[in-house]
Amino acid sequence: MVYETSYESGRSPFIPDTKRGYWANPYDFVYAGLGLAFRLDVFTLSWYYLMQSSVISYVPAYLISLFIYIIPFIVMQSFLGQFSSSGYISAFRLTPLFKGIGYVSLALNICVLSFYSIFAMVPLVYMFASLEPTLPWGCEGLKKWTHILMEWEKINVCNLYVQNETYYSHKYLYDEHHLPSVLYFKTLFNDINLFKYESVAKFSMSWQLVLCAITVWTIAIIIFYKFFNPESFGKIIRYTVWILLGLLVLLIIRFSFLPGSGGVYGSFFTLTWSDITNGLASIPIYGLTAFGPGWGLFITLSSFNKFTTNIIKQSWFIGLGQMVILIGLDLLANLTEQYFSELTNYNYFSDAEYLWVLYLSPASVMTHMEWPNFWTILYYFMLFLSGMLLITTQLYTILTTIFDEFAALRERKTEVCMGVIAATAAISLYFTSNHGVIYFVVLLTDTYITQTLINLVLLLIVLWIYGRVRFQRDIEFMINERFSTWKINILRFVAPLGMLMALLFGFVSAFYQHLSTNIVIAVFALIFIVIPWLLIPIYAVYAMRHSMGSLKTRFQRSCTPNDWYPVEQEDRQHYEEAMCNMDITHQLNEITDNDISSI
């Protein structure tokens, strides 16, 4: 035997789920990775717009981030999932001392999912409202509720003040034009200060968002009741990604006929020094969009690959495909922004637009198109579908991880699925309120910090504790292809520098954002940032206590992989034969004193 079993270390054995299955199509893993690029919450982060640059500088910067950060981490996480055929808790049997990261990530991902549901609820509100013959945020529909607006909000794109001599003498010289679609969103909460952090009204909930939340989670329940297996779920992801790509191309073509679109395309290929600076500064940040709203999604998604799947090739497909999708989404945002800039002579209310540019502002753009109801329904269906894709994908990884780790729950999958969904849905109701809609952006930054820190720890676990040599040997055995040492050295020495830069920016951003939040968000931040880094060492102590031997021996055993082998019997036999042929016995998974001193 070439690996240490759980029995030898005094732990409960890992019990593989022989019924979990695999992807029906080998490229379903690629489709799942591409679907994560529709993580539109990145466009709601204020610092995203501080880092905007033209395509001619964006593409090289993104390619650099692919090379030093995104692809290496996709490969590393995919290795853990594919080699172990398990989710992001059980995969930490690679180093049981840090298995607490898996449990913390599970709780964190459930919390993230609760507020991420807002990206499916808001499009659903606008999609249902678009079924009315007269759009409520159109110039005709606006007349029905314009009486509830404040005086300064009555200056909007439906009653433009033209810049001429009369305009300069008008008392509203320095006021900005408001967007009716944004004003409509404010009426859902009766909160005129919705996007002013310092003066948000008292807590109030939108019954429209509550109904949409119920709809979103009902759809999730139906999907998991009917299609909770990788073959069926992979088909759902595959067709959904193709539909989203088709809708994205169609909408880009239609938005390209808006006034000012020529300037947008021209600026995309105009290189300036600020673009170069922003592009280079954005390199650590681009990695945020690649891994989905939670942590460890690639670990669980790759666990449905066949053991010999070439994850390096697929990771490049995912990374490059995500870049193209992000360029398309960014193009939609820029076309929307440029349209209002030219319509109002660069004099419009943009506070909300910067946070919700892809959700609130385009509704007013499409009222000026022919067939506005059709285009609005089509646009918000794309946003709703992208939100549901991310929600169901994350839910699938959460539930799979639970069943991989807790074998006793596998016989009660339906009850567990419904329970997790119901609990998440209950938490998500807070984000149907005015406070939840405004302050959730702070939580995005908090989770970004935690996930980046976990990635740093993952580097330590895989490349320093488990070891560069063993990692390289295992991945080469799995994909039957050479994995160069220089690639590993990039992960060991280059990627951490980029993540440390991103962490610094995240901490500064979180500090300023938390200055204007409430107690509920502070509690969420405690859950996302403080508690995880308390529980992880607590679990490490727990793991050592349940091992056997002296303190030194317990530490060594806690850092030693347990049951670390391919799950399929044929792959497992080949792995044992290969390791024995390399004259490797138990030292394969044991840490020597020299290994410990080098950590």
C-alpha positions as CSV (number, residue, x, y, z in Angstrom):
1,M,0.0,0.0,0.0
2,V,1.4,3.4,-1.0
3,Y,-0.8,5.7,1.0
4,E,-1.8,6.1,4.6
5,T,-5.3,5.1,5.5
6,S,-7.6,6.9,8.0
7,Y,-7.5,3.9,10.3
8,E,-3.7,4.3,10.7
9,S,-4.2,7.9,11.8
10,G,-7.1,7.3,14.1
11,R,-9.7,9.0,11.9
12,S,-13.0,8.0,10.4
13,P,-12.4,6.6,6.9
14,F,-13.5,8.4,3.8
15,I,-16.4,6.5,2.1
16,P,-16.6,7.2,-1.6
17,D,-20.0,7.8,-3.2
18,T,-20.1,5.2,-5.9
19,K,-23.4,6.6,-7.2
20,R,-22.3,10.2,-7.7
21,G,-21.7,9.8,-11.5
22,Y,-19.8,11.8,-14.1
23,W,-20.5,14.5,-16.7
24,A,-22.4,13.1,-19.7
25,N,-20.2,15.2,-22.0
26,P,-16.5,15.6,-21.3
27,Y,-16.8,19.3,-22.0
28,D,-19.6,19.9,-19.5
29,F,-16.9,20.9,-17.1
30,V,-15.8,23.6,-19.5
31,Y,-19.4,24.9,-19.9
32,A,-19.7,25.0,-16.1
33,G,-16.5,27.1,-15.9
34,L,-17.7,29.4,-18.7
35,G,-21.0,29.9,-16.9
36,L,-19.1,31.3,-13.9
37,A,-18.1,34.3,-16.2
38,F,-21.7,35.5,-15.9
39,R,-21.0,36.4,-12.4
40,L,-22.3,39.9,-12.9
41,D,-21.8,41.1,-9.3
42,V,-18.3,42.2,-10.4
43,F,-20.0,45.0,-12.3
44,T,-21.6,46.3,-9.1
45,L,-18.2,46.9,-7.4
46,S,-17.2,50.5,-7.4
47,W,-13.5,49.8,-7.9
48,Y,-14.3,47.9,-11.1
49,Y,-14.9,51.3,-12.8
50,L,-11.8,52.8,-11.3
51,M,-9.8,50.1,-13.2
52,Q,-11.6,50.3,-16.6
53,S,-9.4,50.4,-19.7
54,S,-9.7,49.9,-23.4
55,V,-9.7,46.4,-24.9
56,I,-6.2,46.9,-26.4
57,S,-4.9,47.2,-22.8
58,Y,-7.5,45.0,-21.1
59,V,-6.7,41.9,-23.2
60,P,-2.9,41.8,-22.5
61,A,-3.5,42.5,-18.8
62,Y,-6.2,39.7,-18.6
63,L,-3.9,37.3,-20.4
64,I,-1.1,38.0,-17.9
65,S,-3.6,37.3,-15.1
66,L,-4.6,34.1,-16.8
67,F,-1.0,33.0,-17.0
68,I,0.1,33.9,-13.4
69,Y,-3.1,33.5,-11.4
70,I,-6.3,32.3,-13.0
71,I,-5.2,29.2,-14.9
72,P,-2.8,28.0,-12.2
73,F,-5.5,28.2,-9.6
74,I,-8.1,26.5,-11.8
75,V,-5.6,23.7,-12.5
76,M,-4.8,23.4,-8.8
77,Q,-8.5,23.3,-7.6
78,S,-9.4,21.0,-10.5
79,F,-6.5,18.6,-9.6
80,L,-7.9,18.3,-6.0
81,G,-11.4,17.6,-7.2
82,Q,-10.6,15.3,-10.2
83,F,-8.0,13.2,-8.3
84,S,-10.1,12.7,-5.2
85,S,-13.6,12.6,-6.9
86,S,-15.0,14.6,-4.1
87,G,-16.0,18.1,-3.1
88,Y,-14.1,20.9,-1.4
89,I,-14.4,19.3,2.1
90,S,-13.4,15.7,1.5
91,A,-10.7,16.9,-0.9
92,F,-8.8,18.2,2.1
93,R,-7.9,14.7,3.2
94,L,-4.9,15.7,1.2
95,T,-3.9,17.5,4.4
96,P,-6.4,16.8,7.2
97,L,-5.0,19.5,9.5
98,F,-6.6,22.1,7.2
99,K,-9.9,20.4,6.6
100,G,-11.5,23.1,8.6
101,I,-11.2,25.3,5.5
102,G,-13.7,23.0,3.8
103,Y,-16.3,23.4,6.5
104,V,-15.8,27.1,6.7
105,S,-16.1,27.4,2.9
106,L,-19.3,25.4,3.1
107,A,-20.9,27.9,5.6
108,L,-19.4,30.8,3.7
109,N,-20.8,29.7,0.4
110,I,-24.3,29.3,1.8
111,C,-24.2,32.8,3.1
112,V,-22.9,34.1,-0.2
113,L,-25.6,32.3,-2.1
114,S,-28.3,34.0,0.1
115,F,-27.3,37.5,-1.1
116,Y,-26.3,36.5,-4.6
117,S,-29.9,35.6,-5.2
118,I,-30.6,39.3,-5.7
119,F,-29.0,39.0,-9.1
120,A,-31.9,36.8,-10.2
121,M,-34.7,38.6,-8.3
122,V,-34.1,42.1,-9.7
123,P,-34.2,41.0,-13.4
124,L,-37.3,39.1,-12.6
125,V,-39.0,42.3,-11.3
126,Y,-38.2,44.2,-14.5
127,M,-39.1,41.2,-16.7
128,F,-42.6,40.9,-15.2
129,A,-43.1,44.7,-15.3
130,S,-42.1,44.6,-19.0
131,L,-45.2,42.5,-19.7
132,E,-47.4,45.6,-19.2
133,P,-48.4,47.3,-22.5
134,T,-46.9,50.5,-21.3
135,L,-43.5,50.2,-19.6
136,P,-43.8,51.8,-16.1
137,W,-40.4,53.5,-16.5
138,G,-41.1,54.7,-20.1
139,C,-42.0,58.3,-20.7
140,E,-45.7,57.5,-20.9
141,G,-45.7,55.1,-17.9
142,L,-43.7,57.7,-15.8
143,K,-46.7,60.0,-15.9
144,K,-48.7,57.6,-13.7
145,W,-46.3,57.9,-10.7
146,T,-44.3,61.1,-11.4
147,H,-46.3,62.9,-8.6
148,I,-44.5,60.9,-5.9
149,L,-41.1,62.1,-7.1
150,M,-39.1,64.8,-5.4
151,E,-38.6,68.0,-7.2
152,W,-35.0,67.3,-8.3
153,E,-36.0,63.8,-9.5
154,K,-38.5,65.2,-12.0
155,I,-35.5,66.2,-14.1
156,N,-35.0,63.0,-16.1
157,V,-34.4,61.8,-19.6
158,C,-38.1,62.1,-20.4
159,N,-38.0,65.9,-20.0
160,L,-34.5,66.8,-21.1
161,Y,-33.2,70.4,-20.5
162,V,-31.4,71.2,-23.8
163,Q,-28.1,73.0,-23.4
164,N,-28.8,76.5,-24.9
165,E,-29.3,80.0,-23.6
166,T,-32.6,79.1,-22.0
167,Y,-31.0,76.2,-20.3
168,Y,-28.2,78.3,-18.7
169,S,-30.7,80.6,-17.2
170,H,-32.7,77.8,-15.7
171,K,-32.6,77.1,-12.0
172,Y,-31.7,73.5,-12.6
173,L,-28.4,74.4,-14.2
174,Y,-26.3,72.1,-12.0
175,D,-28.8,69.3,-11.5
176,E,-28.4,65.9,-13.2
177,H,-31.0,64.0,-15.2
178,H,-32.3,61.0,-13.4
179,L,-33.0,57.7,-15.2
180,P,-36.7,56.6,-15.0
181,S,-35.8,52.9,-14.7
182,V,-33.7,53.8,-11.6
183,L,-36.5,55.9,-10.1
184,Y,-38.9,53.0,-10.7
185,F,-36.6,50.8,-8.6
186,K,-36.7,53.3,-5.8
187,T,-40.5,53.2,-5.7
188,L,-40.3,49.5,-4.9
189,F,-39.1,50.6,-1.4
190,N,-40.6,54.1,-1.2
191,D,-37.0,55.2,-0.5
192,I,-35.9,58.3,-2.4
193,N,-32.4,58.0,-0.8
194,L,-31.9,54.4,-1.8
195,F,-28.5,55.0,-3.4
196,K,-27.2,57.5,-0.8
197,Y,-25.4,55.4,1.8
198,E,-25.4,58.1,4.4
199,S,-29.2,58.7,4.3
200,V,-30.9,55.4,3.5
201,A,-34.5,55.3,4.9
202,K,-35.7,53.0,7.6
203,F,-35.9,49.3,6.9
204,S,-38.5,48.5,4.3
205,M,-39.1,45.4,2.1
206,S,-40.4,45.3,-1.5
207,W,-43.3,42.9,-1.9
208,Q,-42.3,42.6,-5.6
209,L,-38.8,41.4,-4.7
210,V,-40.3,39.0,-2.0
211,L,-42.5,37.4,-4.7
212,C,-39.6,37.2,-7.1
213,A,-37.5,35.6,-4.3
214,I,-40.1,33.0,-3.8
215,T,-40.2,32.3,-7.6
216,V,-36.4,32.0,-7.7
217,W,-36.2,29.5,-4.9
218,T,-39.2,27.5,-6.2
219,I,-37.4,27.1,-9.5
220,A,-34.3,26.0,-7.7
221,I,-36.3,23.4,-5.7
222,I,-37.9,22.0,-8.9
223,I,-34.4,21.7,-10.6
224,F,-32.9,19.9,-7.7
225,Y,-35.9,17.6,-7.2
226,K,-35.8,16.5,-10.9
227,F,-32.2,16.8,-12.0
228,F,-29.9,16.2,-9.1
229,N,-27.3,14.1,-11.0
230,P,-24.3,15.3,-13.0
231,E,-25.6,13.9,-16.4
232,S,-28.8,15.9,-16.3
233,F,-27.4,18.9,-14.6
234,G,-24.5,19.1,-17.1
235,K,-27.1,19.3,-19.9
236,I,-28.9,22.1,-18.2
237,I,-25.6,24.0,-17.8
238,R,-24.6,23.3,-21.4
239,Y,-27.8,24.6,-23.0
240,T,-28.1,27.5,-20.6
241,V,-24.6,28.7,-21.5
242,W,-25.4,28.5,-25.2
243,I,-28.6,30.4,-24.7
244,L,-26.8,33.1,-22.7
245,L,-24.1,33.4,-25.4
246,G,-26.7,33.8,-28.1
247,L,-28.7,36.4,-26.2
248,L,-25.5,38.3,-25.4
249,V,-24.4,38.5,-29.0
250,L,-27.9,39.5,-30.1
251,L,-28.1,42.3,-27.5
252,I,-24.6,43.6,-28.3
253,I,-25.6,43.9,-32.0
254,R,-28.8,45.8,-31.1
255,F,-27.1,48.1,-28.6
256,S,-24.4,48.8,-31.2
257,F,-27.0,50.8,-33.1
258,L,-27.5,53.3,-30.2
259,P,-26.3,56.8,-30.6
260,G,-22.7,57.1,-29.4
261,S,-21.8,53.5,-30.0
262,G,-19.1,54.5,-32.5
263,G,-17.3,56.3,-29.8
264,V,-17.4,53.3,-27.5
265,Y,-15.9,51.0,-30.2
266,G,-13.3,53.7,-31.0
267,S,-12.2,54.1,-27.4
268,F,-12.0,50.3,-27.0
269,F,-9.0,50.3,-29.4
270,T,-7.4,53.6,-28.3
271,L,-4.4,53.1,-26.0
272,T,-3.6,55.8,-23.4
273,W,-1.2,55.8,-20.5
274,S,-4.1,55.7,-18.1
275,D,-5.3,52.5,-19.8
276,I,-1.9,50.9,-19.5
277,T,-1.7,51.9,-15.8
278,N,-5.3,50.6,-15.1
279,G,-4.7,47.4,-17.0
280,L,-1.6,46.6,-15.0
281,A,-3.2,47.5,-11.7
282,S,-6.2,45.3,-12.6
283,I,-4.2,42.1,-13.0
284,P,-4.8,40.8,-9.5
285,I,-8.5,41.8,-9.6
286,Y,-9.4,40.0,-12.8
287,G,-9.0,36.7,-10.9
288,L,-12.1,37.7,-8.9
289,T,-14.4,36.9,-11.8
290,A,-13.0,33.5,-12.7
291,F,-14.0,31.3,-9.8
292,G,-17.7,32.1,-9.2
293,P,-19.3,33.8,-6.2
294,G,-18.2,31.1,-3.7
295,W,-15.0,29.3,-3.0
296,G,-14.0,25.8,-4.2
297,L,-16.5,25.5,-7.0
298,F,-13.9,24.2,-9.4
299,I,-12.9,21.5,-6.9
300,T,-16.4,20.1,-6.8
301,L,-17.2,20.7,-10.5
302,S,-14.0,18.9,-11.6
303,S,-14.8,16.0,-9.4
304,F,-17.3,14.8,-12.0
305,N,-14.6,14.6,-14.6
306,K,-13.2,11.2,-15.6
307,F,-9.9,10.6,-13.9
308,T,-7.8,11.1,-17.0
309,T,-9.4,14.3,-18.2
310,N,-6.8,16.9,-19.3
311,I,-7.6,19.7,-16.9
312,I,-4.8,21.9,-18.2
313,K,-6.3,22.1,-21.7
314,Q,-9.8,22.6,-20.3
315,S,-8.6,25.3,-17.9
316,W,-7.3,27.3,-20.9
317,F,-10.6,26.9,-22.7
318,I,-12.4,28.2,-19.6
319,G,-10.0,31.1,-19.0
320,L,-10.0,32.4,-22.6
321,G,-13.8,31.9,-22.9
322,Q,-14.4,33.8,-19.8
323,M,-12.3,36.7,-21.1
324,V,-14.5,36.9,-24.3
325,I,-17.7,36.8,-22.2
326,L,-16.5,39.6,-19.9
327,I,-15.5,41.8,-22.8
328,G,-19.1,41.3,-24.2
329,L,-20.7,42.2,-20.9
330,D,-18.4,45.2,-20.4
331,L,-19.3,46.3,-23.9
332,L,-23.0,46.3,-23.0
333,A,-22.2,48.4,-19.9
334,N,-20.2,50.9,-21.9
335,L,-22.8,51.2,-24.7
336,T,-25.4,52.0,-22.0
337,E,-23.3,54.6,-20.3
338,Q,-22.3,56.3,-23.5
339,Y,-25.9,56.5,-24.7
340,F,-27.0,58.4,-21.6
341,S,-23.9,60.6,-21.7
342,E,-24.7,61.8,-25.2
343,L,-28.4,62.0,-24.5
344,T,-27.9,64.4,-21.6
345,N,-24.7,66.1,-22.7
346,Y,-22.8,64.2,-20.0
347,N,-25.2,65.6,-17.3
348,Y,-27.1,62.6,-15.8
349,F,-27.4,61.0,-12.4
350,S,-24.9,58.2,-12.4
351,D,-24.6,57.1,-8.7
352,A,-26.9,54.2,-9.2
353,E,-25.7,53.5,-12.7
354,Y,-22.2,52.7,-11.5
355,L,-23.5,50.1,-9.1
356,W,-26.3,48.6,-11.2
357,V,-25.2,49.5,-14.7
358,L,-26.3,46.2,-16.2
359,Y,-29.5,45.9,-14.1
360,L,-31.3,49.3,-13.8
361,S,-30.0,51.7,-16.5
362,P,-30.6,49.6,-19.7
363,A,-34.3,49.5,-19.0
364,S,-34.5,53.2,-19.8
365,V,-32.2,52.7,-22.9
366,M,-34.6,50.2,-24.4
367,T,-37.7,52.5,-24.0
368,H,-36.2,54.5,-26.9
369,M,-35.9,51.4,-29.2
370,E,-38.6,50.0,-31.5
371,W,-40.5,47.2,-29.8
372,P,-39.2,48.2,-26.3
373,N,-41.2,45.5,-24.5
374,F,-39.7,42.8,-26.6
375,W,-36.1,43.9,-26.1
376,T,-36.6,44.6,-22.4
377,I,-38.0,41.1,-21.8
378,L,-35.2,39.6,-23.8
379,Y,-32.5,41.6,-21.9
380,Y,-33.8,40.8,-18.4
381,F,-34.4,37.2,-19.3
382,M,-30.7,37.0,-20.0
383,L,-29.8,38.6,-16.7
384,F,-32.3,36.3,-14.8
385,L,-31.0,33.2,-16.6
386,S,-27.4,34.2,-15.7
387,G,-28.4,34.7,-12.1
388,M,-30.2,31.3,-11.9
389,L,-27.2,29.6,-13.6
390,L,-24.8,30.8,-10.9
391,I,-27.3,30.1,-8.1
392,T,-28.0,26.5,-9.2
393,T,-24.3,25.8,-9.9
394,Q,-23.3,27.0,-6.5
395,L,-26.1,25.1,-4.9
396,Y,-25.1,22.0,-6.7
397,T,-21.5,22.2,-5.4
398,I,-22.7,22.9,-1.9
399,L,-25.1,19.9,-1.8
400,T,-22.5,17.6,-3.5
401,T,-19.9,18.6,-1.0
402,I,-22.2,17.8,1.9
403,F,-23.1,14.3,0.5
404,D,-19.4,13.5,-0.2
405,E,-18.4,14.3,3.3
406,F,-21.4,13.0,5.3
407,A,-22.1,9.5,4.0
408,A,-25.1,9.1,6.3
409,L,-27.0,11.8,4.5
410,R,-26.8,10.2,1.1
411,E,-29.9,8.2,1.8
412,R,-31.9,11.4,2.6
413,K,-30.8,13.5,-0.4
414,T,-34.2,15.0,-1.0
415,E,-34.8,16.1,2.6
416,V,-31.3,17.6,2.8
417,C,-31.6,19.5,-0.5
418,M,-35.0,21.0,0.4
419,G,-33.7,21.9,3.9
420,V,-30.6,23.7,2.6
421,I,-32.6,25.5,-0.1
422,A,-35.3,26.6,2.4
423,A,-32.7,27.9,4.9
424,T,-30.8,29.8,2.2
425,A,-34.1,31.2,0.9
426,A,-35.1,32.4,4.4
427,I,-31.8,34.3,4.7
428,S,-32.1,35.8,1.3
429,L,-35.3,37.6,2.2
430,Y,-33.2,40.2,4.0
431,F,-31.9,41.2,0.6
432,T,-35.4,42.1,-0.6
433,S,-35.2,45.2,1.6
434,N,-33.7,48.6,0.9
435,H,-30.9,48.0,3.4
436,G,-30.0,44.6,1.8
437,V,-30.1,46.0,-1.7
438,I,-27.6,48.8,-0.9
439,Y,-25.2,47.2,1.6
440,F,-24.8,43.8,0.0
441,V,-21.9,45.3,-2.1
442,V,-19.9,45.5,1.1
443,L,-20.3,41.7,1.5
444,L,-18.9,41.2,-1.9
445,T,-15.7,42.8,-0.9
446,D,-15.6,40.8,2.4
447,T,-16.0,37.5,0.6
448,Y,-13.4,38.5,-1.9
449,I,-10.9,39.0,0.9
450,T,-11.7,35.7,2.6
451,Q,-11.6,33.7,-0.7
452,T,-8.3,35.2,-1.6
453,L,-6.8,34.4,1.8
454,I,-8.0,30.8,1.4
455,N,-6.3,30.6,-2.0
456,L,-3.1,31.7,-0.3
457,V,-3.5,28.9,2.3
458,L,-4.2,26.5,-0.5
459,L,-0.9,27.3,-2.1
460,L,0.8,26.5,1.2
461,I,-1.1,23.2,1.6
462,V,-0.6,21.8,-2.0
463,L,2.9,23.1,-2.9
464,W,4.7,23.3,0.4
465,I,3.1,20.8,2.8
466,Y,2.0,18.1,0.3
467,G,5.0,19.2,-1.7
468,R,5.9,20.3,-5.2
469,V,7.3,16.9,-6.2
470,R,4.3,14.9,-5.2
471,F,1.9,17.4,-6.7
472,Q,3.8,17.3,-10.0
473,R,4.0,13.5,-9.9
474,D,0.2,13.1,-9.2
475,I,-1.0,15.5,-11.8
476,E,1.3,14.0,-14.5
477,F,0.0,10.5,-13.6
478,M,-3.6,11.7,-13.8
479,I,-3.4,13.5,-17.2
480,N,-0.6,11.4,-18.6
481,E,1.2,14.6,-19.7
482,R,4.3,16.5,-18.6
483,F,3.7,19.3,-16.1
484,S,6.7,21.5,-16.1
485,T,8.4,22.6,-13.0
486,W,8.4,26.3,-14.0
487,K,4.6,26.2,-14.0
488,I,4.7,25.1,-10.4
489,N,7.3,27.8,-9.5
490,I,4.9,30.4,-10.9
491,L,2.3,29.2,-8.4
492,R,4.8,29.1,-5.6
493,F,6.5,32.4,-6.0
494,V,4.6,34.7,-8.5
495,A,0.9,34.1,-7.8
496,P,1.2,34.9,-4.1
497,L,2.5,38.4,-4.9
498,G,-0.5,39.1,-7.1
499,M,-2.9,37.9,-4.5
500,L,-1.2,40.0,-1.8
501,M,-1.7,43.1,-3.9
502,A,-5.3,42.2,-4.4
503,L,-5.7,41.6,-0.7
504,L,-4.3,45.1,0.1
505,F,-6.8,46.7,-2.2
506,G,-9.6,44.6,-0.8
507,F,-8.9,45.6,2.8
508,V,-8.7,49.3,1.9
509,S,-12.0,49.1,0.0
510,A,-13.7,47.1,2.8
511,F,-12.6,49.6,5.4
512,Y,-14.2,52.5,3.6
513,Q,-17.4,50.7,2.7
514,H,-18.0,49.5,6.2
515,L,-18.0,53.1,7.5
516,S,-21.5,53.6,6.0
517,T,-23.2,50.2,6.8
518,N,-25.5,48.9,9.5
519,I,-25.3,46.4,12.3
520,V,-26.7,43.5,10.2
521,I,-24.0,43.9,7.6
522,A,-21.4,44.1,10.4
523,V,-22.6,40.7,11.6
524,F,-22.3,39.2,8.1
525,A,-18.8,40.6,7.9
526,L,-18.0,38.9,11.2
527,I,-19.2,35.7,9.7
528,F,-17.3,36.2,6.4
529,I,-13.9,37.5,7.7
530,V,-13.3,37.0,11.5
531,I,-15.0,33.7,12.4
532,P,-13.5,31.6,9.6
533,W,-9.9,32.4,10.7
534,L,-10.8,31.4,14.2
535,L,-12.5,28.1,13.3
536,I,-9.7,26.9,11.0
537,P,-7.1,26.7,13.8
538,I,-9.7,25.3,16.2
539,Y,-10.4,22.5,13.8
540,A,-6.6,21.9,13.4
541,V,-6.3,21.4,17.1
542,Y,-9.3,19.1,17.0
543,A,-7.7,17.0,14.2
544,M,-4.5,16.6,16.2
545,R,-6.4,15.6,19.3
546,H,-8.1,12.8,17.4
547,S,-4.9,11.4,16.1
548,M,-2.6,9.1,17.9
549,G,1.0,9.3,19.3
550,S,3.1,12.1,20.6
551,L,2.5,15.7,19.8
552,K,5.1,15.6,17.0
553,T,3.6,12.4,15.6
554,R,0.1,13.8,15.7
555,F,1.2,16.9,13.8
556,Q,2.9,14.8,11.2
557,R,-0.1,12.5,10.8
558,S,-2.4,15.5,10.6
559,C,-0.3,16.8,7.7
560,T,-0.2,13.4,6.0
561,P,-2.7,12.6,3.3
562,N,-5.3,10.1,4.3
563,D,-7.1,7.8,1.8
564,W,-5.5,9.9,-1.0
565,Y,-6.0,7.8,-4.0
566,P,-8.2,7.6,-7.1
567,V,-11.7,6.4,-6.2
568,E,-12.2,4.1,-9.3
569,Q,-10.7,0.7,-8.6
570,E,-8.9,0.5,-11.9
571,D,-7.3,3.9,-11.6
572,R,-6.4,3.1,-8.0
573,Q,-4.6,0.0,-9.0
574,H,-2.6,1.8,-11.7
575,Y,-1.7,4.5,-9.2
576,E,-0.4,2.0,-6.7
577,E,1.6,0.2,-9.4
578,A,3.1,3.4,-10.6
579,M,4.1,4.5,-7.2
580,C,5.6,1.2,-6.3
581,N,7.5,1.2,-9.5
582,M,9.0,4.5,-8.4
583,D,10.3,2.7,-5.2
584,I,7.9,4.8,-3.1
585,T,6.4,3.3,0.0
586,H,4.8,5.0,3.0
587,Q,7.3,7.9,2.5
588,L,5.0,9.0,-0.3
589,N,2.6,10.5,2.2
590,E,4.8,11.1,5.3
591,I,6.4,14.4,6.2
592,T,9.9,14.1,7.5
593,D,11.7,16.5,9.9
594,N,13.4,18.1,6.9
595,D,10.1,18.7,5.3
596,I,8.7,20.4,8.4
597,S,11.8,22.6,8.8
598,S,11.4,23.8,5.2
599,I,7.8,25.0,5.7
